[in-house]
Amino acid sequence: MSESTGKILVASRNAKKLRELRRVLAAAGIDGLEVIGLDEVDEFPETPETGSTFEENALVKALDGAAATGLPCVADDSGLEVDALNAMPGVLSARWSGGHGDDDANTSLLLAQLSDVPDERRGAAFVSACALVVPGSAPVVVRGEWRGRIVRAPRGDNGFGYDPVFEPEGEERTSAELTAEEKDAASHRGRALAQLVPALSKLALRATLEDGPVP
């Protein structure tokens, strides 16, 4: 049996994303897959995220991870599309304020840009594209969307990114005020990952069979 049997790489160093996939697997009753992140494998060259769509960026990350490690790899690219900003920041969500991953600066800039936009025109959607690349198989790319609106001031301490200013449809709380389980059930990434469950179930079954006793 290969040492890598049963492992699946998430092309991220974000511990919250790893926990999210683990929760999705557990909720689907999938056993036999060990979720690991980029910090747990040898470093490898990563292609810059220059795609014009979430799908392009997710697929590039998953292809890089699978090619470098030989492991099945899941990658996601996600962001916020705001109606009043012509679907921006979109693929630029993580670096909207100029730097990369500065959540507070990105959120502050977004709120400033929407300061004069009335409540009825503050519609938005979180979007996630997830790609699964299994060496020797055709890639699978799926998309999940979560509609809502942008509130006027951050609320809540859960989540990350733009969660504190995004109020999902049918909610009076922001996504940063939801529990992890509530967010998994409704979020853009949860919806995308749920579409990968059939393929992940097959991977888990294969890992279980390969890990079984030798006749």
C-alpha positions in Angstrom: 0.0 0.0 0.0 1.3 3.5 -0.9 2.0 5.8 2.0 -0.3 8.4 0.3 -3.3 6.0 0.1 -6.3 7.8 1.6 -4.8 11.3 1.6 -6.4 14.2 -0.3 -4.6 17.5 -0.6 -6.4 20.8 -0.2 -4.4 23.4 -2.2 -4.6 25.9 0.7 -2.8 27.0 3.8 -6.0 28.3 5.3 -6.9 26.0 8.3 -10.5 27.1 8.1 -10.9 25.8 4.6 -9.4 22.4 5.6 -11.8 22.2 8.5 -14.6 23.0 6.2 -13.8 20.1 3.9 -13.4 17.8 6.8 -16.9 18.8 8.1 -18.4 18.3 4.6 -16.9 14.8 4.5 -18.2 13.9 8.0 -21.7 15.2 7.2 -21.7 13.1 4.1 -20.6 10.0 6.1 -17.4 9.7 4.1 -14.6 7.9 5.9 -11.2 6.9 4.8 -9.9 10.2 3.4 -7.2 12.2 5.3 -7.4 15.9 4.5 -4.1 17.6 4.4 -3.0 21.1 3.4 -0.1 22.7 1.6 1.8 23.1 4.9 2.0 19.3 5.2 3.7 18.6 1.8 7.0 19.7 0.3 6.9 23.1 -1.3 6.4 23.2 -5.0 6.1 26.0 -7.6 2.6 27.5 -7.6 1.2 29.1 -10.8 0.0 32.7 -10.2 -3.7 33.1 -10.0 -4.2 35.2 -13.1 -7.3 33.5 -14.5 -10.3 35.7 -15.4 -12.7 33.3 -13.7 -12.9 31.5 -10.4 -13.1 28.2 -12.3 -9.8 28.9 -14.1 -7.9 29.7 -10.9 -9.3 26.7 -9.0 -8.4 24.3 -11.8 -4.8 25.6 -12.1 -4.3 25.2 -8.3 -5.7 21.7 -8.3 -3.6 20.7 -11.3 -0.4 22.0 -9.7 -1.1 20.2 -6.4 -1.9 16.9 -8.0 1.1 17.0 -10.3 3.6 18.0 -7.6 2.4 15.4 -5.0 0.7 12.6 -6.9 -2.2 13.0 -4.5 -5.9 13.8 -5.4 -6.2 17.6 -5.0 -9.1 19.9 -4.2 -8.7 23.6 -4.8 -11.1 26.4 -4.6 -11.2 30.0 -5.8 -13.8 32.1 -4.2 -14.9 35.7 -3.8 -17.6 38.2 -3.7 -19.6 39.6 -6.6 -21.4 42.9 -5.8 -24.2 43.9 -8.2 -23.6 47.6 -7.8 -19.9 47.1 -8.7 -20.6 45.2 -11.9 -19.8 41.8 -10.2 -16.5 43.1 -8.7 -14.4 42.5 -6.8 -14.8 39.0 -8.2 -11.5 37.2 -8.7 -9.8 40.2 -7.1 -11.6 39.8 -3.8 -8.6 38.7 -1.8 -6.5 41.7 -3.0 -9.2 44.3 -3.5 -7.4 46.9 -1.4 -4.0 46.3 -3.1 -2.4 43.8 -0.7 -3.3 40.1 -0.6 -5.4 38.7 2.2 -5.9 41.9 4.2 -9.5 41.3 5.2 -10.0 44.5 7.2 -8.6 46.7 4.4 -10.6 44.9 1.7 -13.9 45.2 3.7 -13.3 48.8 4.5 -12.7 49.7 0.9 -15.8 47.8 -0.2 -18.0 49.6 2.3 -16.6 53.0 1.3 -17.4 52.2 -2.4 -20.9 51.3 -1.4 -21.5 54.1 1.0 -24.0 56.0 -1.2 -25.7 52.9 -2.5 -29.2 52.4 -1.1 -30.2 49.2 0.7 -32.3 47.9 -2.1 -29.3 48.0 -4.5 -26.8 46.3 -2.3 -27.3 42.8 -3.6 -24.3 40.5 -3.8 -23.3 36.9 -4.1 -20.5 34.8 -2.7 -19.1 32.5 -5.4 -16.9 29.5 -5.1 -15.5 27.3 -7.8 -14.0 24.0 -6.6 -11.8 21.8 -8.7 -11.0 18.1 -8.0 -8.0 16.6 -9.8 -7.3 12.9 -9.4 -4.1 11.8 -11.2 -5.2 9.7 -14.2 -8.8 11.0 -14.3 -10.5 13.9 -15.9 -10.7 17.0 -13.7 -14.1 17.9 -12.1 -14.9 21.6 -11.6 -18.1 22.8 -9.9 -19.6 26.2 -8.8 -21.6 27.3 -5.8 -23.3 30.6 -5.3 -24.8 32.2 -2.1 -27.0 35.3 -2.7 -27.4 38.1 -0.1 -26.7 41.7 0.4 -23.9 43.9 1.8 -24.7 45.5 5.2 -23.4 48.9 6.2 -21.1 47.8 9.0 -19.3 44.6 10.0 -21.1 42.2 12.4 -19.9 38.9 13.9 -16.6 37.2 14.7 -17.0 33.9 12.8 -15.8 33.3 9.3 -13.2 35.3 7.4 -12.9 37.6 4.4 -16.2 39.5 3.7 -18.3 37.4 6.0 -19.0 40.2 8.5 -20.6 42.4 5.9 -22.6 39.7 3.9 -26.1 39.0 5.0 -27.5 35.9 3.2 -31.0 36.0 1.7 -33.6 35.1 4.3 -31.3 35.9 7.2 -31.0 38.8 9.6 -27.5 37.8 10.6 -24.3 38.1 8.6 -22.4 35.0 7.6 -19.9 35.9 10.3 -22.8 35.5 12.9 -23.7 32.0 11.7 -22.3 28.9 13.3 -19.9 26.8 11.3 -22.6 24.2 10.7 -25.1 26.7 9.5 -22.6 28.2 7.1 -21.5 24.8 5.8 -25.1 24.0 5.0 -25.8 27.2 3.0 -22.5 28.8 1.9 -21.1 29.0 -1.6 -18.2 26.8 -0.8 -20.4 24.3 1.0 -22.7 24.2 -2.0 -19.7 23.6 -4.3 -18.1 21.0 -2.1 -21.4 19.1 -1.8 -21.3 18.6 -5.6 -18.0 16.9 -5.2 -19.3 14.4 -2.7 -20.0 11.6 -5.2 -16.4 11.8 -6.6 -15.0 12.0 -3.0 -17.1 9.0 -2.0 -15.4 7.0 -4.8 -12.0 8.1 -3.7 -12.7 7.0 -0.1 -14.0 3.6 -1.3 -10.9 3.1 -3.4 -8.6 4.1 -0.5 -10.5 1.7 1.8 -10.1 -1.2 -0.7 -6.4 -0.4 -1.2 -5.9 -0.3 2.6 -7.6 -3.6 3.1 -5.8 -6.9 4.1 -3.7 -8.6 1.5 -5.3 -11.9 0.5 
